[in-house]
Every structure is written in structure tokens, then in C-alpha cells.
């Protein structure tokens, strides 16, 4: 159950209403997991200071996944997401900061239990 959380300093009204629906197929392809497994949230109007600049449009994000992350995989994911973020939000790749978290099944909970119990 991969989860992408994005915080941006763009105002909420500049985030396309269909942003989440449009990013899910990009995530599914680059993370190699089914679309229906993804959770995604984007939050606007967040003060962000990045690389000595707090005025330019920027975004800070985390991607959490049980597997399918790693040295080579993360390069593919950041490339795909950077292109999408630039196209949809106008945020250049140099102002998009993404951290990756490869989680263990026992560290993810849903439906009142942890994912390791679904095996």
C-alpha cells in the first residue's frame, strides 16, 4: 500500500482538482504496483523554505512503500514524478524534494490490523 504525501507552497486553488487521479497511474507504473493499492494526498498553502529560497514554487514529498524501492527504482520514480509535477504544478525538478521509505509489512496498518497479517 504505497503512500505519496506532497506538501507545496502553491495555493490550494492552483492545484488541479484531478491531480490525485492523474498522478496514480504514474505512481503505479513507476513503483510497479496496482493503482488500487495507492494512497495519495497533496496539501497546498504550506510555507516551504528550500535551498535558501522560500518564495519560489516548491514541493516536499515522501513516498512510502512495502518493497519496489531501491537504488535503481528510486531513480525511475523521481524522474517520472518530477516530469509530472512540472507539467501539472509548474514546479521545476530542482524545487521538488522527495524522500523514499521502504517499509516492512508490520509497520503498515489498515482495516484495523497490520499488513503482515494479510499473508
MDTraj code that builds the backbone (N, CA, C; nanometers):
import mdtraj as md
import numpy as np

residues = "UNK UNK UNK UNK UNK UNK UNK UNK UNK UNK UNK UNK UNK UNK UNK UNK UNK UNK UNK UNK UNK UNK UNK UNK UNK UNK UNK UNK UNK UNK UNK UNK UNK UNK UNK UNK UNK UNK UNK UNK UNK UNK UNK UNK UNK UNK UNK UNK UNK UNK UNK UNK UNK UNK UNK UNK UNK UNK UNK UNK UNK UNK UNK UNK UNK UNK UNK UNK UNK UNK UNK UNK UNK UNK UNK UNK UNK UNK UNK UNK UNK UNK UNK UNK UNK UNK UNK UNK UNK UNK UNK UNK UNK UNK UNK UNK UNK UNK UNK UNK UNK UNK UNK UNK UNK UNK UNK UNK UNK UNK UNK UNK UNK UNK UNK UNK UNK UNK UNK".split()
xyz = np.array([
    [0.0823, -0.1169, 0.0000],
    [0.0000, 0.0000, 0.0000],
    [0.0872, 0.1238, 0.0000],
    [0.1397, 0.1591, -0.1162],
    [0.2250, 0.2767, -0.1255],
    [0.1473, 0.4044, -0.0933],
    [0.2161, 0.4986, -0.0318],
    [0.1542, 0.6253, 0.0070],
    [0.2459, 0.7403, -0.0345],
    [0.1919, 0.8307, -0.1161],
    [0.2649, 0.9505, -0.1561],
    [0.1989, 1.0702, -0.0884],
    [0.2784, 1.1462, -0.0143],
    [0.2304, 1.2679, 0.0512],
    [0.3113, 1.3842, -0.0036],
    [0.2404, 1.4846, -0.0545],
    [0.3064, 1.6013, -0.1128],
    [0.2593, 1.7267, -0.0392],
    [0.3539, 1.8094, 0.0007],
    [0.3236, 1.9404, 0.0579],
    [0.3858, 2.0448, -0.0338],
    [0.3089, 2.1465, -0.0677],
    [0.3580, 2.2500, -0.1572],
    [0.3202, 2.3876, -0.1051],
    [0.3966, 2.4862, -0.1477],
    [0.3643, 2.6233, -0.1109],
    [0.2696, 2.6882, -0.2117],
    [0.2310, 2.6141, -0.3140],
    [0.1294, 2.6658, -0.4062],
    [-0.0023, 2.6794, -0.3310],
    [-0.0805, 2.7774, -0.3703],
    [-0.2113, 2.7901, -0.3071],
    [-0.3004, 2.6745, -0.3529],
    [-0.3935, 2.6373, -0.2677],
    [-0.4808, 2.5233, -0.2968],
    [-0.5544, 2.5396, -0.4289],
    [-0.5904, 2.6624, -0.4632],
    [-0.6654, 2.6825, -0.5874],
    [-0.5790, 2.6674, -0.7127],
    [-0.4479, 2.6525, -0.6972],
    [-0.3598, 2.6277, -0.8120],
    [-0.3291, 2.4794, -0.8308],
    [-0.3822, 2.3964, -0.7426],
    [-0.3647, 2.2511, -0.7556],
    [-0.4849, 2.1982, -0.8339],
    [-0.4618, 2.1352, -0.9489],
    [-0.5746, 2.0841, -1.0274],
    [-0.6616, 1.9890, -0.9451],
    [-0.7910, 2.0000, -0.9621],
    [-0.8858, 1.9180, -0.8865],
    [-0.8610, 1.7688, -0.9110],
    [-0.8165, 1.7345, -1.0306],
    [-0.7943, 1.5941, -1.0658],
    [-0.6477, 1.5511, -1.0494],
    [-0.5698, 1.6289, -0.9756],
    [-0.4274, 1.5994, -0.9595],
    [-0.4032, 1.4579, -0.9078],
    [-0.4726, 1.4202, -0.8005],
    [-0.4510, 1.2886, -0.7390],
    [-0.4881, 1.1777, -0.8374],
    [-0.6002, 1.1917, -0.9059],
    [-0.6413, 1.0896, -1.0025],
    [-0.5391, 1.0746, -1.1153],
    [-0.4771, 1.1866, -1.1553],
    [-0.3810, 1.1822, -1.2656],
    [-0.2443, 1.1289, -1.2253],
    [-0.2064, 1.1464, -1.0984],
    [-0.0726, 1.1003, -1.0566],
    [-0.0710, 0.9499, -1.0259],
    [-0.1854, 0.8926, -0.9907],
    [-0.1901, 0.7496, -0.9533],
    [-0.1374, 0.6587, -1.0648],
    [-0.1783, 0.6755, -1.1907],
    [-0.1209, 0.5882, -1.2956],
    [0.0306, 0.6037, -1.3109],
    [0.0818, 0.7248, -1.2893],
    [0.2266, 0.7482, -1.2960],
    [0.2955, 0.6698, -1.1835],
    [0.2377, 0.6768, -1.0640],
    [0.2919, 0.6021, -0.9499],
    [0.2865, 0.4517, -0.9744],
    [0.1720, 0.4047, -1.0203],
    [0.1545, 0.2607, -1.0421],
    [0.2589, 0.2064, -1.1405],
    [0.2822, 0.2795, -1.2462],
    [0.3798, 0.2346, -1.3463],
    [0.5224, 0.2393, -1.2909],
    [0.5575, 0.3488, -1.2242],
    [0.6966, 0.3635, -1.1799],
    [0.7290, 0.2806, -1.0553],
    [0.6309, 0.2607, -0.9666],
    [0.6536, 0.1796, -0.8459],
    [0.6217, 0.0310, -0.8722],
    [0.5535, 0.0056, -0.9825],
    [0.5178, -0.1309, -1.0245],
    [0.4243, -0.1989, -0.9226],
    [0.3176, -0.1252, -0.8900],
    [0.2130, -0.1799, -0.8027],
    [0.0784, -0.1375, -0.8605],
    [-0.0289, -0.2127, -0.8324],
    [-0.1613, -0.1797, -0.8882],
    [-0.2140, -0.0449, -0.8379],
    [-0.2823, 0.0270, -0.9262],
    [-0.3372, 0.1588, -0.8930],
    [-0.4230, 0.1569, -0.7677],
    [-0.5026, 0.0517, -0.7513],
    [-0.5972, 0.0471, -0.6384],
    [-0.5272, 0.0328, -0.5030],
    [-0.3987, 0.0081, -0.5013],
    [-0.3236, -0.0055, -0.3758],
    [-0.2711, 0.1287, -0.3237],
    [-0.2737, 0.2336, -0.4063],
    [-0.2096, 0.3595, -0.3706],
    [-0.2955, 0.4509, -0.2852],
    [-0.2267, 0.5239, -0.1983],
    [-0.2842, 0.6334, -0.1209],
    [-0.2046, 0.7568, -0.1607],
    [-0.2742, 0.8669, -0.1880],
    [-0.2041, 0.9894, -0.2266],
    [-0.2762, 1.1095, -0.1672],
    [-0.1978, 1.2032, -0.1185],
    [-0.2522, 1.3278, -0.0647],
    [-0.1614, 1.4418, -0.1082],
    [-0.2243, 1.5544, -0.1417],
    [-0.1476, 1.6755, -0.1702],
    [-0.2069, 1.7882, -0.0862],
    [-0.1197, 1.8639, -0.0259],
    [-0.1611, 1.9728, 0.0611],
    [-0.0958, 2.1022, 0.0133],
    [-0.1773, 2.2037, -0.0121],
    [-0.1276, 2.3333, -0.0576],
    [-0.1191, 2.4335, 0.0560],
    [-0.0708, 2.5515, 0.0222],
    [-0.0593, 2.6624, 0.1172],
    [0.0346, 2.6339, 0.2340],
    [0.1380, 2.5532, 0.2113],
    [0.2360, 2.5226, 0.3159],
    [0.3595, 2.6115, 0.2982],
    [0.3983, 2.6849, 0.4014],
    [0.5232, 2.7598, 0.3900],
    [0.6390, 2.6610, 0.3729],
    [0.7199, 2.6829, 0.2719],
    [0.8334, 2.5935, 0.2446],
    [0.9589, 2.6778, 0.2211],
    [1.0646, 2.6402, 0.2887],
    [1.1958, 2.7015, 0.2658],
    [1.2868, 2.5916, 0.2129],
    [1.3298, 2.6082, 0.0883],
    [1.4163, 2.5081, 0.0249],
    [1.5376, 2.5757, -0.0362],
    [1.6537, 2.5261, 0.0006],
    [1.7770, 2.5668, -0.0657],
    [1.7946, 2.7190, -0.0675],
    [1.7635, 2.7835, 0.0460],
    [1.7826, 2.9267, 0.0583],
    [1.6720, 3.0114, -0.0021],
    [1.5607, 2.9496, -0.0417],
    [1.4526, 3.0218, -0.1100],
    [1.3181, 2.9801, -0.0523],
    [1.2416, 3.0762, -0.0068],
    [1.1079, 3.0445, 0.0449],
    [0.9970, 3.1067, -0.0400],
    [1.0325, 3.1684, -0.1502],
    [0.9332, 3.2363, -0.2339],
    [0.8941, 3.1572, -0.3591],
    [0.9893, 3.0886, -0.4215],
    [0.9615, 3.0157, -0.5460],
    [0.8732, 2.8944, -0.5198],
    [0.7916, 2.8562, -0.6195],
    [0.7098, 2.7354, -0.6039],
    [0.7975, 2.6137, -0.5759],
    [0.7539, 2.5330, -0.4798],
    [0.8291, 2.4135, -0.4448],
    [0.7386, 2.3090, -0.3826],
    [0.7905, 2.1885, -0.3715],
    [0.7149, 2.0792, -0.3102],
    [0.8112, 1.9856, -0.2391],
    [0.7651, 1.9366, -0.1250],
    [0.8375, 1.8368, -0.0467],
    [0.7456, 1.7161, -0.0376],
    [0.7994, 1.5973, -0.0641],
    [0.7151, 1.4782, -0.0679],
    [0.7845, 1.3590, -0.0043],
    [0.7013, 1.2637, 0.0384],
    [0.7519, 1.1344, 0.0840],
    [0.6767, 1.0254, 0.0099],
    [0.7486, 0.9206, -0.0233],
    [0.6877, 0.8020, -0.0833],
    [0.7225, 0.6841, 0.0051],
    [0.6186, 0.6217, 0.0590],
    [0.6355, 0.5036, 0.1431],
    [0.5799, 0.3840, 0.0676],
    [0.6528, 0.2737, 0.0704],
    [0.6083, 0.1536, 0.0001],
    [0.6670, 0.0299, 0.0681],
    [0.5923, -0.0763, 0.0611],
    [0.6436, -0.2062, 0.1055],
    [0.7083, -0.2684, -0.0180],
    [0.8373, -0.2515, -0.0299],
    [0.9091, -0.3052, -0.1446],
    [0.9010, -0.2152, -0.2673],
    [0.9683, -0.2577, -0.3719],
    [0.9749, -0.1914, -0.5019],
    [1.0429, -0.0549, -0.4961],
    [1.1201, -0.0312, -0.3918],
    [1.2043, 0.0870, -0.3824],
    [1.3487, 0.0410, -0.3726],
    [1.4399, 0.1228, -0.4173],
    [1.5818, 0.0885, -0.4112],
    [1.6615, 0.1827, -0.4985],
    [1.7886, 0.1594, -0.5084],
    [1.8784, 0.2498, -0.5806],
    [1.8314, 0.2772, -0.7227],
    [1.8098, 0.1743, -0.8014],
    [1.7683, 0.1927, -0.9406],
    [1.6217, 0.2328, -0.9512],
    [1.5367, 0.1719, -0.8710],
    [1.3933, 0.2005, -0.8743],
    [1.3650, 0.3471, -0.8405],
    [1.4310, 0.3986, -0.7382],
    [1.4069, 0.5365, -0.6939],
    [1.4421, 0.6380, -0.8027],
    [1.5437, 0.6093, -0.8822],
    [1.5812, 0.6992, -0.9921],
    [1.4698, 0.7062, -1.0963],
    [1.4077, 0.5940, -1.1252],
    [1.2965, 0.5899, -1.2206],
    [1.1766, 0.6659, -1.1643],
    [1.1480, 0.6445, -1.0378],
    [1.0325, 0.7081, -0.9731],
    [1.0494, 0.8596, -0.9675],
    [1.1650, 0.9083, -0.9222],
    [1.1848, 1.0529, -0.9108],
    [1.1798, 1.1191, -1.0475],
    [1.2300, 1.0533, -1.1486],
    [1.2253, 1.1086, -1.2847],
    [1.0800, 1.1236, -1.3301],
    [1.0017, 1.0176, -1.3150],
    [0.8611, 1.0208, -1.3587],
    [0.7815, 1.1251, -1.2810],
    [0.7995, 1.1299, -1.1495],
    [0.7239, 1.2247, -1.0682],
    [0.7677, 1.3690, -1.0951],
    [0.8961, 1.3920, -1.1161],
    [0.9444, 1.5276, -1.1451],
    [0.8835, 1.5827, -1.2732],
    [0.8763, 1.4992, -1.3759],
    [0.8153, 1.5410, -1.5031],
    [0.6681, 1.5742, -1.4817],
    [0.5977, 1.4895, -1.4091],
    [0.4552, 1.5104, -1.3837],
    [0.4316, 1.6366, -1.3002],
    [0.5093, 1.6555, -1.1939],
    [0.4943, 1.7710, -1.1052],
    [0.5191, 1.9013, -1.1832],
    [0.6183, 1.8997, -1.2697],
    [0.6463, 2.0193, -1.3506],
    [0.5298, 2.0486, -1.4443],
    [0.4799, 1.9450, -1.5098],
    [0.3692, 1.9618, -1.6049],
    [0.2411, 2.0088, -1.5353],
    [0.2064, 1.9466, -1.4238],
    [0.0781, 1.9740, -1.3580],
    [0.0804, 2.0941, -1.2637],
    [0.1944, 2.1173, -1.1980],
    [0.2000, 2.2228, -1.0972],
    [0.2951, 2.3367, -1.1339],
    [0.3785, 2.3160, -1.2359],
    [0.4748, 2.4191, -1.2738],
    [0.5940, 2.4277, -1.1806],
    [0.6156, 2.3238, -1.1015],
    [0.7296, 2.3203, -1.0089],
    [0.8456, 2.2498, -1.0781],
    [0.9567, 2.3210, -1.0911],
    [1.0730, 2.2641, -1.1603],
    [1.1354, 2.1533, -1.0753],
    [1.1996, 2.0561, -1.1394],
    [1.2597, 1.9447, -1.0652],
    [1.3554, 1.9879, -0.9543],
    [1.4229, 2.0988, -0.9732],
    [1.5167, 2.1473, -0.8711],
    [1.4456, 2.1938, -0.7437],
    [1.3145, 2.2101, -0.7500],
    [1.2362, 2.2548, -0.6346],
    [1.1395, 2.1462, -0.5872],
    [1.1638, 2.0219, -0.6303],
    [1.0830, 1.9076, -0.5868],
    [1.1740, 1.8135, -0.5096],
    [1.1470, 1.7990, -0.3804],
    [1.2302, 1.7201, -0.2897],
    [1.1502, 1.5982, -0.2449],
    [1.2015, 1.4791, -0.2729],
    [1.1301, 1.3541, -0.2439],
    [1.2176, 1.2615, -0.1610],
    [1.1608, 1.2095, -0.0526],
    [1.2304, 1.1078, 0.0258],
    [1.1543, 0.9767, 0.0124],
    [1.2281, 0.8673, 0.0139],
    [1.1733, 0.7332, -0.0042],
    [1.1844, 0.6546, 0.1261],
    [1.0789, 0.5794, 0.1574],
    [1.0788, 0.4937, 0.2758],
    [1.0312, 0.3546, 0.2360],
    [1.1204, 0.2572, 0.2441],
    [1.0869, 0.1173, 0.2151],
    [1.0434, 0.0532, 0.3475],
    [0.9157, 0.0260, 0.3602],
    [0.8577, -0.0180, 0.4869],
    [0.8460, -0.1694, 0.4979],
    [0.8499, -0.2164, 0.6185],
    [0.8207, -0.3571, 0.6485],
    [0.6687, -0.3705, 0.6660],
    [0.6152, -0.4862, 0.6328],
    [0.4703, -0.5080, 0.6404],
    [0.4147, -0.4852, 0.7807],
    [0.4901, -0.5171, 0.8823],
    [0.4410, -0.4999, 1.0191],
    [0.4371, -0.3529, 1.0615],
    [0.4931, -0.2629, 0.9795],
    [0.4906, -0.1196, 1.0087],
    [0.3822, -0.0444, 0.9329],
    [0.2912, -0.1173, 0.8685],
    [0.1819, -0.0549, 0.7937],
    [0.0509, -0.1136, 0.8436],
    [-0.0423, -0.0266, 0.8810],
    [-0.1717, -0.0720, 0.9313],
    [-0.2859, -0.0240, 0.8446],
    [-0.3844, -0.1100, 0.8268],
    [-0.5066, -0.0775, 0.7529],
    [-0.6151, -0.1763, 0.7957],
    [-0.7366, -0.1330, 0.7942],
    [-0.8505, -0.2190, 0.8300],
    [-0.8372, -0.2787, 0.9698],
    [-0.7783, -0.2038, 1.0609],
    [-0.7691, -0.2478, 1.1990],
    [-0.6615, -0.3484, 1.2290],
    [-0.5693, -0.3718, 1.1346],
    [-0.4608, -0.4672, 1.1574],
    [-0.3390, -0.4249, 1.0775],
    [-0.2299, -0.4965, 1.0923],
    [-0.1111, -0.4663, 1.0131],
    [-0.1096, -0.5525, 0.8884],
    [-0.0406, -0.5031, 0.7859],
    [-0.0414, -0.5691, 0.6551],
    [0.0180, -0.7101, 0.6611],
    [0.1096, -0.7366, 0.7526],
    [0.1692, -0.8697, 0.7601],
    [0.0664, -0.9781, 0.7919],
    [-0.0482, -0.9417, 0.8492],
    [-0.1498, -1.0415, 0.8804],
    [-0.2304, -1.0833, 0.7582],
    [-0.2137, -1.0141, 0.6455],
    [-0.2886, -1.0477, 0.5229],
    [-0.2259, -1.1622, 0.4451],
    [-0.1081, -1.2077, 0.4864],
    [-0.0392, -1.3136, 0.4109],
    [-0.1038, -1.4481, 0.4295],
])
top = md.Topology()
chain = top.add_chain()
for i, resn in enumerate(residues, 1):
    res = top.add_residue(resn, chain, resSeq=i)
    for name in ("N", "CA", "C"):
        top.add_atom(name, md.element.get_by_symbol(name[0]), res)
traj = md.Trajectory(xyz[None], top)
